[in-house]
Amino acid sequence: MALVNRAVATSLGIIPEGILWRFARRYVAGTTLAEAVQAVRDLNARGFLATLDILGEHVASPDEARGDGAAYGGALRAIQREGLSSNISVKPTHMGLKLDRNLCLGILRDLVREAHRLGNFVRVDMEDSACTDETLTLYRALVEEAPAVGVVLQAYLRRSQEDARRLAEGRASVRVCKGIYREPEAIAFQDREAIRRNFIALLEILIEAGSYVGIATHDPWVIQEARGLIKRLGVPRDRYEFQMLLGVRPDLREGLREEGERLRIYVPFGEKWRTYCLRRFQENPQILRHVLLALFRRDA
């Protein structure tokens, strides 16, 4: 798989941006807020909730972080103005965490206050393990001021059950996902089954404590086990939701919606779409075949 992923990364570097964008549009709503708003409107009309993500992370300057924070504020106001069922998801490094923790906290604090004012919600995304402690510290500082904020736990990290127990004490709103960053075995499970089992264990810890959980997965086994856990514990549908990425497993999401489950779609947009799509293609390398065929047809 590592060889395939390297081949994907190398091949994408030589593909014209126009052709790559045709396939990226499956995973990205567009480059502008207006395009993202339309995508959310379409999803809402089909019975889905959404969360908006402005693509970008590890900004280079405080001004860039502040500018992207202001863009998120504009997204919150657009959601309110258009009457959309959507919140926002924000990466701390996008808000300047690696430049200045206080800068990041200040930007996130403004967003959470604005979300609270508008009756909305901010999900603080989790990134690689170097950010885990700081992200949880940011969350705890933010939730003391306003309840309009939640956080994320990654099932592949060995520490996550302990983090879940601490978050459960305050009935935190937590998105649980598997995790996508490369981490050493000492801190992260490498075995698929171990990650799956830990995912369900995290859900159980949080649900039993009364936390609201976002079950972020495209894995049918995890979905089945999560639904079994929910049924066994008698959890009402307003205490959890399923979450999926735009463009990934639409068949699975449609099935869950038809069965009455709440389902939120992660809707990324923005100029920095190439890096995000590279990650999606690495997770699903067979898509590269279609991209290359399109390139060959163009050259024929």
C-alpha positions as CSV (number, residue, x, y, z in Angstrom):
1,M,0.0,0.0,0.0
2,A,2.9,2.4,0.7
3,L,4.2,1.9,-2.8
4,V,0.8,2.6,-4.3
5,N,0.4,5.7,-2.2
6,R,3.8,7.0,-3.4
7,A,2.8,6.2,-7.0
8,V,-0.4,8.2,-6.5
9,A,1.5,11.2,-5.1
10,T,4.1,11.1,-7.9
11,S,1.4,10.8,-10.6
12,L,-0.8,13.6,-9.3
13,G,2.2,15.9,-9.6
14,I,2.2,15.6,-13.4
15,I,-1.5,15.7,-14.1
16,P,-2.9,19.1,-15.4
17,E,-4.9,20.9,-12.7
18,G,-8.0,21.1,-14.9
19,I,-8.2,17.3,-15.2
20,L,-7.4,16.7,-11.5
21,W,-10.2,19.2,-10.6
22,R,-12.8,17.2,-12.5
23,F,-12.2,14.4,-10.0
24,A,-11.6,16.6,-7.0
25,R,-15.1,18.0,-7.3
26,R,-16.4,14.7,-6.0
27,Y,-14.7,15.5,-2.6
28,V,-14.7,19.3,-2.6
29,A,-17.7,21.6,-2.8
30,G,-15.8,24.3,-4.7
31,T,-13.3,27.0,-4.1
32,T,-15.8,29.7,-2.8
33,L,-18.2,30.1,0.0
34,A,-21.0,30.6,-2.4
35,E,-20.3,27.1,-3.9
36,A,-20.1,25.6,-0.5
37,V,-23.5,27.2,0.5
38,Q,-25.1,25.7,-2.6
39,A,-23.7,22.3,-1.8
40,V,-25.1,22.5,1.8
41,R,-28.4,23.7,0.5
42,D,-28.6,20.6,-1.9
43,L,-27.6,18.3,1.0
44,N,-30.2,19.8,3.3
45,A,-32.9,19.4,0.6
46,R,-32.1,15.6,0.6
47,G,-32.3,15.3,4.3
48,F,-28.6,15.6,5.3
49,L,-27.0,17.9,7.9
50,A,-23.6,19.4,7.0
51,T,-20.4,20.8,8.5
52,L,-18.3,23.3,6.5
53,D,-14.5,23.1,6.4
54,I,-12.3,25.7,4.8
55,L,-9.4,23.8,3.5
56,G,-6.0,24.6,4.9
57,E,-3.7,23.9,7.9
58,H,-0.3,24.9,9.2
59,V,-0.6,28.5,8.1
60,A,2.6,30.5,7.5
61,S,1.7,33.8,9.3
62,P,-0.5,35.3,12.0
63,D,-2.2,37.4,9.3
64,E,-3.1,34.3,7.3
65,A,-4.6,32.7,10.4
66,R,-6.6,35.8,11.2
67,G,-7.8,36.0,7.6
68,D,-9.0,32.4,7.6
69,G,-10.6,32.8,11.0
70,A,-12.5,35.8,9.6
71,A,-13.6,33.6,6.6
72,Y,-15.0,31.0,9.1
73,G,-16.9,33.8,10.7
74,G,-18.3,34.7,7.3
75,A,-19.3,31.1,6.9
76,L,-21.2,31.1,10.2
77,R,-23.1,34.2,9.1
78,A,-23.9,32.7,5.7
79,I,-25.3,29.6,7.3
80,Q,-27.5,31.8,9.5
81,R,-28.5,34.1,6.6
82,E,-29.4,31.2,4.2
83,G,-31.2,29.1,6.9
84,L,-28.9,26.1,6.4
85,S,-28.6,23.1,8.7
86,S,-24.8,23.2,9.1
87,N,-22.1,23.9,11.5
88,I,-18.3,24.5,11.0
89,S,-15.2,22.3,11.6
90,V,-11.9,24.1,12.3
91,K,-8.3,22.8,12.5
92,P,-6.2,24.4,15.2
93,T,-3.1,24.6,13.0
94,H,-5.2,26.5,10.5
95,M,-5.9,29.1,13.2
96,G,-2.2,29.4,14.0
97,L,-1.6,26.8,16.7
98,K,2.0,26.2,15.6
99,L,2.7,29.9,15.4
100,D,1.2,31.1,18.7
101,R,-1.1,29.2,21.0
102,N,-2.7,32.4,22.3
103,L,-3.3,33.6,18.7
104,C,-5.1,30.3,18.0
105,L,-7.1,30.5,21.2
106,G,-8.2,34.0,20.5
107,I,-9.4,33.2,16.9
108,L,-11.2,30.1,18.1
109,R,-12.8,32.0,21.0
110,D,-14.2,34.6,18.6
111,L,-15.6,31.8,16.4
112,V,-17.2,30.0,19.3
113,R,-18.7,33.2,20.6
114,E,-20.1,34.0,17.2
115,A,-21.5,30.5,16.8
116,H,-23.2,30.8,20.2
117,R,-24.7,34.2,19.3
118,L,-26.1,32.6,16.1
119,G,-27.3,29.4,17.7
120,N,-24.7,27.4,15.9
121,F,-21.7,25.2,16.8
122,V,-17.9,24.8,16.2
123,R,-16.2,21.5,16.0
124,V,-12.5,21.7,16.8
125,D,-10.8,19.1,14.6
126,M,-8.1,16.8,15.8
127,E,-4.9,16.6,13.8
128,D,-1.6,14.6,14.3
129,S,-0.6,13.4,17.7
130,A,1.8,16.4,18.2
131,C,-1.4,18.5,18.5
132,T,-3.5,16.3,20.7
133,D,-2.8,17.7,24.1
134,E,-2.9,21.3,22.9
135,T,-6.2,20.7,21.1
136,L,-7.8,19.2,24.2
137,T,-6.5,22.1,26.2
138,L,-8.0,24.6,23.7
139,Y,-11.3,22.8,23.8
140,R,-11.5,22.9,27.6
141,A,-10.7,26.6,27.6
142,L,-13.4,27.3,25.0
143,V,-16.2,25.2,26.5
144,E,-15.8,27.1,29.8
145,E,-17.0,30.2,28.0
146,A,-19.7,28.8,25.7
147,P,-21.3,25.4,25.1
148,A,-21.2,25.9,21.3
149,V,-18.1,23.8,20.8
150,G,-17.1,20.2,20.5
151,V,-13.9,18.2,19.8
152,V,-12.7,15.0,18.1
153,L,-11.1,11.7,19.3
154,Q,-9.2,9.3,17.0
155,A,-9.7,5.6,17.6
156,Y,-6.2,4.7,16.4
157,L,-4.5,6.5,19.3
158,R,-3.9,4.3,22.3
159,R,-4.5,7.2,24.7
160,S,-8.0,7.9,23.4
161,Q,-10.0,5.9,25.9
162,E,-8.5,7.9,28.8
163,D,-9.2,11.1,26.9
164,A,-12.8,9.9,26.4
165,R,-13.2,9.3,30.1
166,R,-12.1,12.8,30.9
167,L,-14.3,14.4,28.2
168,A,-17.2,12.3,29.3
169,E,-17.0,13.9,32.8
170,G,-18.3,17.1,31.2
171,R,-20.6,15.3,28.7
172,A,-18.6,16.8,25.9
173,S,-19.8,16.7,22.3
174,V,-17.3,14.4,20.6
175,R,-16.8,13.3,17.1
176,V,-15.2,9.8,17.0
177,C,-13.2,8.9,13.9
178,K,-10.5,6.3,13.1
179,G,-7.7,8.8,12.4
180,I,-5.7,9.4,9.2
181,Y,-2.3,10.6,10.2
182,R,0.8,8.4,10.2
183,E,1.8,7.6,13.8
184,P,4.3,5.2,15.4
185,E,3.1,1.9,16.8
186,A,4.1,3.1,20.3
187,I,1.2,5.6,20.4
188,A,-1.2,4.3,17.7
189,F,-2.8,1.0,16.9
190,Q,-1.7,-0.3,13.5
191,D,-4.1,-3.2,13.2
192,R,-7.4,-2.5,11.5
193,E,-9.4,-4.7,13.9
194,A,-7.8,-3.1,17.0
195,I,-8.8,0.4,15.7
196,R,-12.3,-0.8,15.0
197,R,-12.7,-2.3,18.5
198,N,-11.3,0.9,20.1
199,F,-13.8,3.0,18.1
200,I,-16.7,1.1,19.6
201,A,-15.1,1.3,23.1
202,L,-14.8,5.1,22.8
203,L,-18.5,5.3,21.7
204,E,-19.6,3.2,24.7
205,I,-17.6,5.4,27.2
206,L,-19.1,8.6,25.8
207,I,-22.6,7.4,25.3
208,E,-22.9,5.9,28.7
209,A,-21.9,9.2,30.2
210,G,-24.5,11.2,28.3
211,S,-22.2,12.8,25.7
212,Y,-23.5,13.7,22.3
213,V,-21.4,11.7,19.7
214,G,-20.7,12.1,16.1
215,I,-19.9,8.7,14.6
216,A,-17.6,9.5,11.7
217,T,-17.0,6.5,9.6
218,H,-17.5,4.8,6.2
219,D,-16.9,1.4,7.6
220,P,-20.0,-0.8,7.5
221,W,-18.8,-3.0,10.4
222,V,-18.3,0.0,12.6
223,I,-21.7,1.4,11.6
224,Q,-23.4,-1.9,12.4
225,E,-21.7,-2.3,15.8
226,A,-22.4,1.3,16.7
227,R,-26.1,0.9,15.9
228,G,-26.1,-2.3,17.9
229,L,-24.6,-0.4,20.9
230,I,-27.1,2.4,20.5
231,K,-30.0,0.0,20.5
232,R,-28.7,-1.9,23.5
233,L,-28.2,1.3,25.5
234,G,-31.5,2.8,24.4
235,V,-30.0,6.0,23.1
236,P,-32.5,8.4,21.5
237,R,-31.7,9.7,18.0
238,D,-31.2,13.2,19.2
239,R,-28.1,12.1,21.2
240,Y,-26.0,11.0,18.3
241,E,-25.4,11.4,14.6
242,F,-23.4,9.6,11.8
243,Q,-20.9,11.6,9.8
244,M,-19.3,11.1,6.4
245,L,-17.1,12.9,4.0
246,L,-18.5,14.5,0.9
247,G,-18.2,12.2,-2.1
248,V,-17.3,9.0,-0.1
249,R,-19.7,6.1,0.1
250,P,-22.9,7.9,-1.1
251,D,-24.6,4.5,-1.2
252,L,-24.0,4.0,2.5
253,R,-25.1,7.4,3.5
254,E,-28.3,7.1,1.5
255,G,-29.1,3.9,3.2
256,L,-28.6,5.3,6.7
257,R,-30.8,8.4,5.8
258,E,-33.5,6.2,4.5
259,E,-33.5,4.3,7.8
260,G,-34.1,7.5,9.7
261,E,-30.6,8.2,11.0
262,R,-29.3,11.7,11.4
263,L,-26.3,12.0,9.0
264,R,-23.9,15.0,8.7
265,I,-21.8,15.5,5.6
266,Y,-18.3,17.0,6.0
267,V,-18.2,19.7,3.2
268,P,-14.7,21.0,2.5
269,F,-14.1,24.0,0.2
270,G,-11.5,26.6,-0.7
271,E,-8.5,27.3,-2.8
272,K,-6.2,24.7,-1.0
273,W,-8.1,21.8,-2.4
274,R,-5.2,19.9,-4.0
275,T,-3.6,18.8,-0.8
276,Y,-6.9,17.6,0.6
277,C,-7.7,15.6,-2.6
278,L,-4.2,14.0,-2.6
279,R,-5.1,12.6,0.8
280,R,-8.4,11.3,-0.5
281,F,-6.7,9.7,-3.5
282,Q,-4.1,8.1,-1.2
283,E,-7.0,6.5,0.8
284,N,-8.7,5.3,-2.4
285,P,-5.9,4.8,-5.0
286,Q,-8.1,3.2,-7.7
287,I,-9.5,6.7,-8.4
288,L,-6.1,7.5,-9.9
289,R,-6.8,5.1,-12.8
290,H,-9.7,7.2,-13.8
291,V,-7.7,10.4,-13.6
292,L,-4.9,8.9,-15.8
293,L,-7.4,7.6,-18.3
294,A,-8.9,11.1,-18.6
295,L,-5.4,12.4,-19.2
296,F,-4.7,9.9,-21.9
297,R,-8.0,10.6,-23.6
298,R,-7.2,14.3,-23.6
299,D,-3.8,13.7,-25.2
300,A,-5.1,11.3,-27.8
